[in-house]
């Protein structure tokens, strides 16, 4: 194959590659603003070491913590709550049906089991404040009672028991499980059993106290009834003596019959009124526990327990942090709300009891008024006989009322004791054998999930914080400039056989560009693609004077200028590479030419430009103009009329002129030279050039009316996700096979 045929095939390949790039960018633009799963996966691939490092660190941390955590054992006991068949006081009338469902009742009992009252009783019963396994290093010395401890210590011990105590309801049953965890298996079983027994005893004592208070009040009422009965009996005897009536039979008297019925109804009303008054009197005592026993279906028990817990936490935090601590202020507000809720609940219950008591009292008054009216009628019919019967009925009713209430009072005490067994222990807690904590495998699994999520979060945060230019999409999205292509990382490696012969005759100082030394590499192909994109970037004739610059230093502009000029010369045209960076020239170092003569002398008028131009024999058609000595004012020399005149002369002699200028943001040389260039190529180094820097350079060039052809992304790593995104499997591992046809291509890494 001849050189012309190779060049033609290369041009065809470059054009196809350019068209493919345009189609690709069009597809990207159509999906602009959308984040796909592929993009997310690329972020994960790019930051994989950060994700894996976070995963490994958290897994190791969780594993280490799990191994050093102390073992804990769980003991549980089970209780059966027969709430449907329970009677709190032994009197059916005293239990107030409010319509609370069974589940609410069970939840109320669970709250009672978790109350501070039960916790304190268990601590005292088992002496847990003396047990180092429970109280830790601050265990009280022998002889100190729990009540003698300071408030903060008692609150801490109570909170410690609540922390490891769990009470739960078995679904669809009336059975509750009491769990306690401790490092001592025997202590775990003892506490679980003690909580169950203390709860049963507390339930019995609460009912018993309520019954006792009701009995005391009823006893006082019965004393008044007894005195009334005795007074009525004395009146009957006195009336008999006065009237001489010894045993009048009024059974066939209609008035007397009605009096008997009214008297019986009045007695029942009085009994009903007394029972309801008893409940009302208990409600007036404002004792939440007693009121809760009158109406166990109410929310008072749960509210009372929640208030006790909040008070304990308030006391502990207030002693530790002071009243201004936010959590203390929150607890103080919560306590106020709980007090208000308890007061409202008691008020509602008291109002209901008062209404029932008032209704019973009104009914009694109505019956009493009717009874009195009926007595008047009886007096009119038979004053003496009826009066005697009335007095006798009063005696009998008073006696019946007294005996009936006395019987119910005795039954109340007996039934309260008998029905206290509605809570039964099904299973006693046994000493556990195996520890339930720590769950090492579970912790490691959760650590893996947490570490992975944390690593992914870090990866996306790092991706969002990173403001450097990495891909052509970044250029188009953030800088609104076209992308001319990408240049992969390049390393100096052993050249191919064809190039070795050419290198044998070169000057010792010459370092051939990658486009000469590795013509068939992916890097050289990238520069040829850049050449194609640049020549097709302008409508009509391709640009003749091409200025190459960058935003900042160390971004590869001189490297790009040199290789771009080489690939332009490979088309068979004469190319001139001008090094206008007179402050820090680099082209002479690449090509091994003397830095003493060059552009500065031409601009100063001391030398002719034709004499300063050097032809590089190793590269056909390739000529350079070195920078020369650094003048005192490089920017002013480039801004003089001498520079446009030189470029005009070069246009007639060379097909392409590539000018390497200093960075735009460092000095003004590039902006000054922009007016004489047909196209400007901005070089951005992948993961080094910042978006703001590139945008600032773009703005400066546009203010100078420069024609920016586009941006080339330089130093893109073969191993990066961005490189694989554009080249796919035609990357580092396959480029030698693709370009050389022998499967033995070399790889490039960085430049």
Residue, then its C-alpha position, 0 to 999 in steps of 0.5 A: x500500500x502506498x503512502x497516498x493510499x494510506x493517507x486516503x484511508x486514514x482520512x476516510x476513517x477520520x471522517x467516519x469517526x467525526x460523523x459518529x462523534x456528531x451523532x453521539x453528541x446529538x444523542x447526548x443533547x437529546x437526553x440533556x438533563x436526564x440522569x440514567x442508570x448508565x451514568x450512575x453506574x459510571x460514577x460508581x465505577x469511577x469512584x469504586x475505590x472510595x465505595x470499596x474503602x468505605x465498605x471495608x472500613x465500616x465492615x471492619x468497624x462493625x466486626x470489631x465492635x461486635x467482637x468486643x460487645x459483652x454477651x447478653x441473655x434474654x429471659x421471658x415469662x408469660x402472663x394470661x390476662x382474663x380481663x373480660x371476666x374481671x370485676x374490679x370491686x365485686x359490685x357490678x354497679x361500680x364498674x362503669x362500662x365506657x365501651x373500650x375494646x379489649x385491645x385497648x385494655x390489654x395495652x393499658x395493662x402493658x403500660x402498667x407493667x412498664x410503669x416506674x412503680x413496678x420497676x422500683x418495686x422489682x429493684x427493691x425486691x431483688x436489691x438490684x441497686x446492690x448488684x454490680x451486674x445491674x447497677x455497674x460500678x456505681x452499685x450502692x454499698x451494702x446497707x444503703x436502701x434504694x429510697x436513701x439514694x439520690x434522685x438522679x441515681x434512682x432515676x438512672x437505675x429505673x431507666x436502666x431496667x426500662x431499657x432492657x425490659x420489653x413487654x409485648x402482646x402475643x397477637x390474637x391472644x390475651x397473653x403478654x410476654x415479659x422479656x429482660x436482657x442482661x449479661x448475667x443469665x440468672x439475673x435476666x430470669x430473676x428480673x423477668x419473674x419478679x416483674x410478673x409477680x410484682x405486677x400481679x401483686x400490684x394489680x391485687x393491691x390496687x383493687x383491694x385498696x379501691x374496695x376498702x375505700x368504697x367499703x369505708x364510705x358505704x359503712x358510714x352510709x349504712x350507719x345512717x340507714x341503721x339509725x333511720x330504721x331504729x327511729x322509724x321503729x320507735x315511731x311505730x311503737x309510739x304511734x301504736x301506743x297512742x292510737x291503740x292500733x296493734x295489727x291493722x290488716x291493710x292488705x285489701x286496701x288499694x291505697x296501701x298496695x300502692x304505697x307498698x309499690x312506691x315504697x319498694x321503688x323508693x328503696x331501690x332508688x335510694x340503693x341505686x343513688x347510694x351506689x352511684x354516689x359512692x362512685x362519684x365520691x371516689x371520683x372527687x378524691x382526684x386519685x388517678x389510680x383509684x379512679x382508674x380502678x373504677x373505670x379500668x377501660x379509661x386512659x388514666x392508667x396509661x397517662x399516669x404511667x407516661x407521666x411518671x416516665x417523663x418525670x423520671x427522665x426530666x429529673x435525670x436530664x435536669x440534674x445533668x444538664x440544667x433547666x435550659x437544656x432543649x430536651x429538658x424544656x421539651x420534657x417540661x412541656x410534655x409533662x404539662x400536656x400530660x397533666x392537662x390530659x390527666x386532668x381532662x380525663x378525670x374531669x370527663x369521668x367525674x362529670x359522667x359519674x356526677x350526671x348518673x348520680x344526679x339522675x339517681x338523686x332526681x329519680x329518688x326525689x320524684x319517687x319520694x314526692x309521689x310516695x308523700x302524695x300517696x300518703x296524703x291520700x291514705x290519710x284521707x281514707x283512713x288516717x289512723x290505719x294508713x298512718x300505722x301501715x306507713x310507719x310499718x312499711x318505713x320500718x321494713x324498708x329501712x331494715x331491708x335497705x340496711x340488710x341489703x347494703x350490708x350483704x353487698x358490702x360483705x360480698x364486695x370484700x369477698x369477691x375482690x379477693x377471689x377475683x384477683x386471680x384473673x391474671x395468671x402466670x403461664x410460663x415462669x422465666x427459665x435461665x437462658x443458655x445461649x446469648x442473644x447479643x451480639x448477633x455478629x453475622x447480622x451486624x456484619x450484614x447490616x454493616x455491609x449494607x450501611x457501608x455500601x450505602x455510605x460509600x455510594x453516598x460519598x461517591x456521588x458527593x465527591x462527584x458533585x463536588x468535583x468541578x473539573x472538566x473530564x469529558x466532552x459533555x462537561x465542555x458542552x454542558x458547562x462552557x457552551x463550547x463544541x468539543x473537538x475530541x479527546x487525547x488519551x494519556x501518553x507514555x514514552x514506550x518503545x517505538x514500532x519497527x518502521x519508526x526505529x529506522x527513522x530514529x537512527x538518523x535523528x539528532x540526539x536531542x530530538x524527542x519525536x512527537x507521539x504522532x511520529x514515534x507511535x503512528x499506529x497508536x490510539x494517541x496518534x489516531x486521536x490527534x488525527x481525529x482532532x485534525x479532522x474535527x478542526x478542518x471540518x469545524x469552519x464552513x467553506x475553507x478550513x482554517x489556515x492559522x490555528x492558535x492553540x492555548x489553554x486556561x492555565x499552565x500544565x494542561x498540555x497545550x505545547x504537546x497538543x500544538x506539536x502533535x497537531x502540527x505533525x498530523x497536519x504535515x502528514x497530509x502532505x502540506x507544508x506546516x509551520x509551528x510557531x512557539x509564541x510562548x517567549x516566557x516559557x518556551x517548550x517546543x525547542x525542548x521537544x525538538x532539540x533546537x537552539x532557543x537563542x534564535x526565533x520569534x522574538x528577534x523577528x518581532x524586534x526586527x533584528x532578524x529575517x523570519x525566513x532565516x529563523x524558520x527551521x525545517x525538521x528533516x525527520x518530519x516531512x513538511x514540518x517547520x518550526x519558528x522557535x520562541x527565541x530569547x525572552x524580550x522585556x515586554x512579550x505581550x507588547x511585541x505580540x500586539x505590535x504590527x510586526x506580528x500580523x505582517x509575519x503571519x501574512x507572509x507565512x500564509x503565502x508560504x505555508x498551508x497551515x500555521x499552528x501558533x503555540x501561545x501562553x495560557x489565557x489566564x496567566x498572561x494576555x499573549x493569547x488574547x493579543x494573538x487571537x485577532x490574527x488566528x482563523x481558529x482557536x483551539x482550547x486545551x483542557x486537561x482531564x480532571x485538572x482544568x476547572x470549569x470556572x477557569x475554562x469559562x473565564x478563558x472563553x469569555x476573555x477570548x470572546x471579548x477579543x472577537x476570537x473564533x473559538x473552534x472548540x475544546x480538546x480534552x487532553x490526558x484522558x486515562x485509558x483506565x477511566x470510565x470516560x475513556x471507555x465511554x467513548x472508545x468502548x472495546x477499542x481502548x487500551x487492550x485492543x487498539x494495537x490489534x485494531x491499528x497494527x493488525x497483529x495483535x501486539x499493540x503497545x499501550x500508553x498511560x500518561x504524559 
